[in-house]
Amino acid sequence: GSRAMMGGELQAQSPELRISVEGQQPIARLELIRSGRVIHSLSPNKPVENFSFRDTSQPPGTAYYHVRAVQSDGMIAWSSPIWVTR
């Protein structure tokens, strides 16, 4: 399969996104966002989280994905996007 790191581009029918996040405080909320909309969220309540998500509902065309992490102290981190063309 195709692979891309943050900031990359790829073509896929049902992209599987593998996310690894490490915070300095417990992560209160993680959100996977496709083209501005949250499509998956977690509340791990620990400083490190790894998860995979296969997007079987991406519409045709190009979408961008990124992750938003909110720590328990309110600090927020965003990943750089990945562009996926279906």
DSSP file (Angstrom, degrees, kcal/mol; ACC not computed):
  #  RESIDUE AA STRUCTURE BP1 BP2  ACC     N-H-->O    O-->H-N    N-H-->O    O-->H-N    TCO  KAPPA ALPHA  PHI   PSI    X-CA   Y-CA   Z-CA
    1    1 A G              0   0    0      0, 0.0     2,-0.1     0, 0.0    11,-0.1   0.000 360.0 360.0 360.0 164.7    0.0    0.0    0.0
    2    2 A S        -     0   0    0      9,-0.3     2,-0.3     2,-0.0     8,-0.1  -0.468 360.0-161.0 -77.2 150.9    0.9    3.6   -0.3
    3    3 A R        +     0   0    0     -2,-0.1     2,-0.3     6,-0.1     6,-0.1  -0.969  11.6 176.5-132.8 149.2    2.3    5.5    2.6
    4    4 A A        -     0   0    0     -2,-0.3     2,-0.2     4,-0.1     3,-0.1  -0.982  16.4-145.9-149.9 142.7    2.6    9.2    3.5
    5    5 A M    >   -     0   0    0     -2,-0.3     3,-2.5     1,-0.2    -2,-0.0  -0.453  55.6 -55.0 -94.1 174.8    3.9   11.1    6.5
    6    6 A M  T 3  S+     0   0    0      1,-0.3    76,-0.2    -2,-0.2    -1,-0.2  -0.244 131.7  24.3 -50.2 135.9    2.5   14.4    7.8
    7    7 A G  T 3  S+     0   0    0     74,-2.9    -1,-0.3     1,-0.3    75,-0.2   0.353 103.6 117.6  88.1  -5.3    2.5   16.9    5.0
    8    8 A G    <   -     0   0    0     -3,-2.5    75,-2.5    72,-0.1     2,-0.3  -0.228  54.3-135.8 -91.6 179.1    2.4   14.2    2.3
    9    9 A E  E     +a   83   0A   0     73,-0.2     2,-0.3    -6,-0.1    75,-0.2  -0.966  25.4 161.9-132.3 147.9    0.0   13.1   -0.4
   10   10 A L  E     -a   84   0A   0     73,-2.0    75,-2.5    -2,-0.3     2,-0.4  -0.981  32.9-122.1-156.7 167.9   -1.2    9.7   -1.5
   11   11 A Q  E     +a   85   0A   0     -2,-0.3     2,-0.3    73,-0.2    -9,-0.3  -0.964  41.4 149.5-115.0 133.7   -4.0    7.9   -3.5
   12   12 A A        -     0   0    0     73,-1.9    -2,-0.1    -2,-0.4    72,-0.0  -0.981  43.6-143.7-160.0 149.5   -6.1    5.3   -1.7
   13   13 A Q  S    S+     0   0    0     -2,-0.3    45,-0.2     1,-0.2    -1,-0.1   0.906 103.3   7.3 -80.7 -47.0   -9.6    3.9   -1.8
   14   14 A S  S    S-     0   0    0     43,-0.1    -1,-0.2     2,-0.0    42,-0.2  -0.735  88.0-149.3-135.5  83.0  -10.1    3.4    1.9
   15   15 A P        -     0   0    0      0, 0.0    40,-2.8     0, 0.0     2,-0.6  -0.245   1.0-147.0 -62.9 137.8   -7.1    5.0    3.6
   16   16 A E  E     -F   54   0B   0     38,-0.2     2,-0.5    40,-0.0    38,-0.3  -0.928  14.9-157.6-102.4 120.1   -5.9    3.5    6.9
   17   17 A L  E     -F   53   0B   0     36,-3.3    36,-2.2    -2,-0.6     2,-0.6  -0.851   4.5-161.6-101.8 129.3   -4.5    6.2    9.1
   18   18 A R  E     -F   52   0B   0     -2,-0.5     2,-0.4    34,-0.2    34,-0.2  -0.952  13.7-169.3-113.0 117.9   -2.0    5.2   11.9
   19   19 A I  E     -F   51   0B   0     32,-3.2    32,-2.3    -2,-0.6     2,-0.4  -0.903  14.0-177.8-117.2 133.5   -1.7    7.8   14.6
   20   20 A S  E     +F   50   0B   0     -2,-0.4     2,-0.4    30,-0.2    30,-0.2  -0.997  10.5 179.5-127.5 124.7    0.8    8.1   17.4
   21   21 A V  E     -F   49   0B   0     28,-2.9    28,-2.5    -2,-0.4     2,-0.4  -0.986   9.9-175.1-129.4 135.4    0.6   11.0   19.8
   22   22 A E  E     -F   48   0B   0     -2,-0.4    26,-0.2    26,-0.2     2,-0.2  -0.969  11.5-177.3-131.8 118.2    2.7   11.7   22.9
   23   23 A G        -     0   0    0     24,-3.4     4,-0.1    -2,-0.4    47,-0.0  -0.527  36.2-125.7-104.7 173.7    1.8   14.6   25.1
   24   24 A Q  S    S+     0   0    0     -2,-0.2    -1,-0.1     2,-0.1    24,-0.1   0.573 100.5  28.9 -93.1 -12.8    3.4   16.1   28.2
   25   25 A Q  S    S-     0   0    0     22,-0.1    -2,-0.2    21,-0.1    21,-0.1  -0.845 112.8 -66.1-131.8 168.4    0.2   15.7   30.2
   26   26 A P        -     0   0    0      0, 0.0    46,-3.0     0, 0.0     2,-0.7  -0.322  54.0-118.1 -56.4 141.9   -2.6   13.1   29.8
   27   27 A I  E     -B   71   0A   0     19,-2.1    18,-2.4    44,-0.3    19,-0.5  -0.760  27.8-173.5 -88.2 114.1   -4.4   13.5   26.5
   28   28 A A  E     +     0   0A   0     42,-1.8     2,-0.3    -2,-0.7    43,-0.2   0.864  69.6   8.3 -75.5 -37.3   -8.1   14.4   27.3
   29   29 A R  E     -B   70   0A   0     41,-1.9    41,-2.9    14,-0.2     2,-0.4  -0.988  55.6-168.0-151.2 136.1   -9.3   14.2   23.7
   30   30 A L  E     -BC  69  42A   0     12,-2.5    12,-2.3    -2,-0.3     2,-0.4  -0.986  13.6-169.5-120.1 134.0   -7.9   13.1   20.3
   31   31 A E  E     -BC  68  41A   0     37,-2.6    37,-2.4    -2,-0.4     2,-0.6  -0.989  14.9-153.1-129.0 128.7   -9.8   14.0   17.1
   32   32 A L  E     -BC  67  40A   0      8,-3.1     7,-3.0    -2,-0.4     8,-1.2  -0.889  23.7-163.2 -95.3 124.3   -9.2   12.7   13.6
   33   33 A I  E     -BC  66  38A   0     33,-3.1    33,-2.0    -2,-0.6     2,-0.5  -0.931  13.5-165.4-119.0 129.7  -10.4   15.4   11.2
   34   34 A R  E >  S-BC  65  37A   0      3,-2.8     3,-1.9    -2,-0.4    31,-0.2  -0.964  77.3 -27.1-113.5 117.7  -11.2   15.0    7.5
   35   35 A S  T 3  S-     0   0    0     29,-3.6    -1,-0.1    -2,-0.5    30,-0.1   0.853 130.2 -41.4  48.1  44.7  -11.5   18.2    5.5
   36   36 A G  T 3  S+     0   0    0     28,-0.2     2,-0.4     1,-0.2    -1,-0.3   0.384 119.0 100.8  91.4  -3.5  -12.7   20.2    8.6
   37   37 A R  E <  S-C   34   0A   0     -3,-1.9    -3,-2.8     0, 0.0     2,-0.4  -0.953  73.2-120.8-120.5 135.0  -15.0   17.6   10.1
   38   38 A V  E     +C   33   0A   0     -2,-0.4    -5,-0.3    -5,-0.2     3,-0.1  -0.564  33.5 170.7 -68.9 123.9  -14.3   15.3   13.1
   39   39 A I  E     +     0   0A   0     -7,-3.0     2,-0.3    -2,-0.4    -6,-0.2   0.532  66.4  14.7-111.9 -11.2  -14.7   11.7   11.9
   40   40 A H  E     -C   32   0A   0     -8,-1.2    -8,-3.1     2,-0.0    -1,-0.4  -0.944  64.2-176.9-160.7 139.4  -13.3    9.9   14.9
   41   41 A S  E     -C   31   0A   0     -2,-0.3     2,-0.3   -10,-0.2   -10,-0.2  -0.988   2.8-172.8-142.4 154.3  -12.5   10.8   18.5
   42   42 A L  E     -C   30   0A   0    -12,-2.3   -12,-2.5    -2,-0.3    -2,-0.0  -0.935  19.2-151.8-137.6 157.4  -11.0    9.2   21.6
   43   43 A S        +     0   0    0     -2,-0.3   -14,-0.2   -14,-0.2   -15,-0.1  -0.695  27.0 164.3-127.6  78.3  -10.6   10.2   25.2
   44   44 A P        -     0   0    0      0, 0.0   -16,-0.2     0, 0.0    -1,-0.1   0.794  26.0-156.6 -72.1 -28.3   -7.4    8.2   26.2
   45   45 A N        +     0   0    0    -18,-2.4   -17,-0.2     1,-0.2    26,-0.0   0.843  61.7  94.9  52.1  38.1   -6.6   10.1   29.5
   46   46 A K  S    S-     0   0    0    -19,-0.5   -19,-2.1   -21,-0.1    -1,-0.2  -0.960  85.0-114.7-147.9 158.0   -3.0    9.1   29.3
   47   47 A P  S    S+     0   0    0      0, 0.0   -24,-3.4     0, 0.0     2,-0.4   0.686  98.1  48.5 -74.2 -16.7    0.0   10.9   27.8
   48   48 A V  E     +F   22   0B   0    -26,-0.2     2,-0.3    -4,-0.1   -26,-0.2  -0.980  62.8 169.5-126.7 134.7    0.7    8.4   25.0
   49   49 A E  E     -F   21   0B   0    -28,-2.5   -28,-2.9    -2,-0.4     2,-0.4  -0.995  10.6-175.7-145.3 138.6   -1.8    7.0   22.5
   50   50 A N  E     +F   20   0B   0     -2,-0.3     2,-0.3   -30,-0.2   -30,-0.2  -0.998  19.0 154.4-128.9 133.3   -1.6    4.9   19.3
   51   51 A F  E     -F   19   0B   0    -32,-2.3   -32,-3.2    -2,-0.4     2,-0.3  -0.989  29.3-140.6-154.2 161.5   -4.5    4.0   17.1
   52   52 A S  E     -F   18   0B   0     -2,-0.3     2,-0.3   -34,-0.2   -34,-0.2  -0.927  14.6-174.6-121.3 148.6   -5.5    3.1   13.6
   53   53 A F  E     -F   17   0B   0    -36,-2.2   -36,-3.3    -2,-0.3     2,-0.6  -0.964  13.0-153.2-145.5 126.0   -8.6    4.2   11.7
   54   54 A R  E     -F   16   0B   0     -2,-0.3     2,-1.0   -38,-0.3   -38,-0.2  -0.890  14.3-146.1-100.2 121.8   -9.7    3.0    8.2
   55   55 A D        +     0   0    0    -40,-2.8     3,-0.4    -2,-0.6    -2,-0.0  -0.756  29.1 164.0 -91.6 100.6  -11.8    5.6    6.5
   56   56 A T  S    S+     0   0    0     -2,-1.0    -1,-0.2     1,-0.2   -40,-0.0   0.404  70.6  60.5 -93.5   0.6  -14.4    3.7    4.4
   57   57 A S        +     0   0    0     -3,-0.1    -1,-0.2     2,-0.1   -43,-0.1   0.234  65.5 133.4-114.8  14.7  -16.6    6.8    3.9
   58   58 A Q        -     0   0    0     -3,-0.4     3,-0.1   -45,-0.2     5,-0.0  -0.489  54.1-130.2 -65.9 127.2  -14.3    9.2    2.1
   59   59 A P        -     0   0    0      0, 0.0    27,-0.2     0, 0.0    -1,-0.1  -0.330  36.6 -80.2 -71.4 161.7  -16.1   10.7   -0.8
   60   60 A P  S    S+     0   0    0      0, 0.0     2,-0.3     0, 0.0   -47,-0.0  -0.218  97.5  40.6 -57.8 152.3  -14.4   10.7   -4.3
   61   61 A G  S    S-     0   0    0     -3,-0.1    25,-3.0     2,-0.0     2,-0.4  -0.727 103.9 -34.4 107.8-158.5  -11.9   13.5   -4.9
   62   62 A T  E     + D   0  85A   0     -2,-0.3     2,-0.3    23,-0.2    23,-0.2  -0.877  54.1 176.3-108.6 134.1   -9.2   14.8   -2.5
   63   63 A A  E     - D   0  84A   0     21,-2.7    21,-3.1    -2,-0.4     2,-0.4  -0.904  19.6-138.1-126.9 157.4   -9.6   15.1    1.2
   64   64 A Y  E     - D   0  83A   0     -2,-0.3   -29,-3.6    19,-0.2     2,-0.4  -0.956  15.1-161.8-119.7 143.7   -7.1   16.2    3.9
   65   65 A Y  E     +BD  34  82A   0     17,-2.5    17,-2.0    -2,-0.4     2,-0.3  -0.932  15.8 159.3-121.5 141.2   -6.7   14.6    7.3
   66   66 A H  E     -B   33   0A   0    -33,-2.0   -33,-3.1    -2,-0.4     2,-0.4  -0.968  29.7-123.8-151.9 168.9   -5.1   15.9   10.5
   67   67 A V  E     -B   32   0A   0     -2,-0.3    12,-2.3   -35,-0.2     2,-0.5  -0.925  12.3-160.5-118.8 138.5   -5.2   15.1   14.2
   68   68 A R  E     -BE  31  78A   0    -37,-2.4   -37,-2.6    -2,-0.4     2,-0.5  -0.981   9.1-166.6-116.3 129.3   -6.0   17.5   17.1
   69   69 A A  E     -BE  30  77A   0      8,-3.0     8,-2.6    -2,-0.5     2,-0.5  -0.965   3.6-166.2-117.1 130.2   -4.9   16.6   20.6
   70   70 A V  E     -BE  29  76A   0    -41,-2.9   -41,-1.9    -2,-0.5   -42,-1.8  -0.967  13.8-148.2-116.6 118.0   -6.2   18.3   23.7
   71   71 A Q  E >   -B   27   0A   0      4,-3.0     3,-2.0    -2,-0.5   -44,-0.3  -0.350  29.4-105.8 -79.8 165.2   -4.2   17.7   26.9
   72   72 A S  T 3  S+     0   0    0    -46,-3.0   -45,-0.1     1,-0.3    -1,-0.1   0.721 121.2  58.7 -63.1 -21.7   -5.8   17.6   30.3
   73   73 A D  T 3  S-     0   0    0    -47,-0.3    -1,-0.3     2,-0.1     3,-0.1   0.359 122.0-105.9 -89.2   6.1   -4.2   21.0   31.0
   74   74 A G  S <  S+     0   0    0     -3,-2.0    -2,-0.1     1,-0.3     2,-0.1   0.312  73.8 140.3  90.4  -8.3   -6.0   22.6   28.0
   75   75 A M        -     0   0    0     -5,-0.1    -4,-3.0     1,-0.0     2,-0.4  -0.459  38.1-151.8 -69.7 142.2   -3.0   22.8   25.7
   76   76 A I  E     -E   70   0A   0     -6,-0.2     2,-0.4    -2,-0.1    -6,-0.2  -0.930  12.9-171.3-121.6 139.2   -3.8   21.8   22.1
   77   77 A A  E     -E   69   0A   0     -8,-2.6    -8,-3.0    -2,-0.4     2,-0.4  -0.980   4.7-161.9-128.1 144.2   -1.6   20.3   19.4
   78   78 A W  E     -E   68   0A   0     -2,-0.4   -10,-0.2   -10,-0.2     2,-0.2  -0.951  12.7-136.9-121.9 142.4   -2.4   19.9   15.7
   79   79 A S        -     0   0    0    -12,-2.3   -72,-0.0    -2,-0.4   -10,-0.0  -0.537  31.9-100.4 -85.8 163.2   -0.6   17.6   13.2
   80   80 A S        -     0   0    0     -2,-0.2   -13,-0.2     1,-0.1   -72,-0.1  -0.534  51.8-100.3 -73.0 153.0    0.3   18.7    9.7
   81   81 A P        -     0   0    0      0, 0.0   -74,-2.9     0, 0.0     2,-0.4  -0.295  22.2-148.1 -77.2 161.0   -2.3   17.4    7.1
   82   82 A I  E     - D   0  65A   0    -17,-2.0   -17,-2.5   -76,-0.2     2,-0.5  -0.996  16.2-141.8-120.7 131.9   -2.0   14.5    4.8
   83   83 A W  E     -aD   9  64A   0    -75,-2.5   -73,-2.0    -2,-0.4     2,-0.4  -0.843  18.0-171.3 -98.1 129.2   -3.9   14.8    1.5
   84   84 A V  E     -aD  10  63A   0    -21,-3.1   -21,-2.7    -2,-0.5     2,-0.5  -0.981   8.1-159.3-123.4 126.7   -5.6   11.7    0.2
   85   85 A T  E      aD  11  62A   0    -75,-2.5   -73,-1.9    -2,-0.4   -23,-0.2  -0.912 360.0 360.0-104.9 128.0   -7.1   11.4   -3.3
   86   86 A R              0   0    0    -25,-3.0   -24,-0.1    -2,-0.5    -1,-0.1   0.371 360.0 360.0-103.7 360.0   -9.7    8.7   -3.8
